[in-house]
């Protein structure tokens, strides 16, 4: 397993952070509370191997994390009696990734929580711009084979 010495999440994988509130661990992944949770029950899920961005995960890692996120989400919602849940995952500084180790935020939600909306209320992209992007992505997705 590859870890990076200056990565705070790799330190958690290596049991080097005594303050971590870990909730789950297996051969491929670890789940724990962030230091500053957005709400109670906010949990991070990471691969144990150091991987900076989601598109560098192996297929086995991606499959394992996807299943764990689904199961962990159910456990969180039921345990904290949440009304909903956001799964948030960012890649790169521009996308607000603060730790360059793939991580998924599982954030339980309630109608009266202090988080607020996570999407802009509206956008104003032209139909031409939407069609151009649609064509490009549709063509590129033709190369994906599962």
Buried (B, 14 or more C-beta within 10 A) or exposed (E): EEBBEEBBBBBBBEEEBEEBEEBBBEEBBBBBBBEEBBBEBBBBBBBBBBBBBBEEBEEEBBEBBEEBBEEBBEBBBEEBEBEEBBEBBBBEEEEEBEBBBBBBBBBBBBEEBEEEEEEEEEEEEEEEEEEEEEEEEEEEEEEEEE
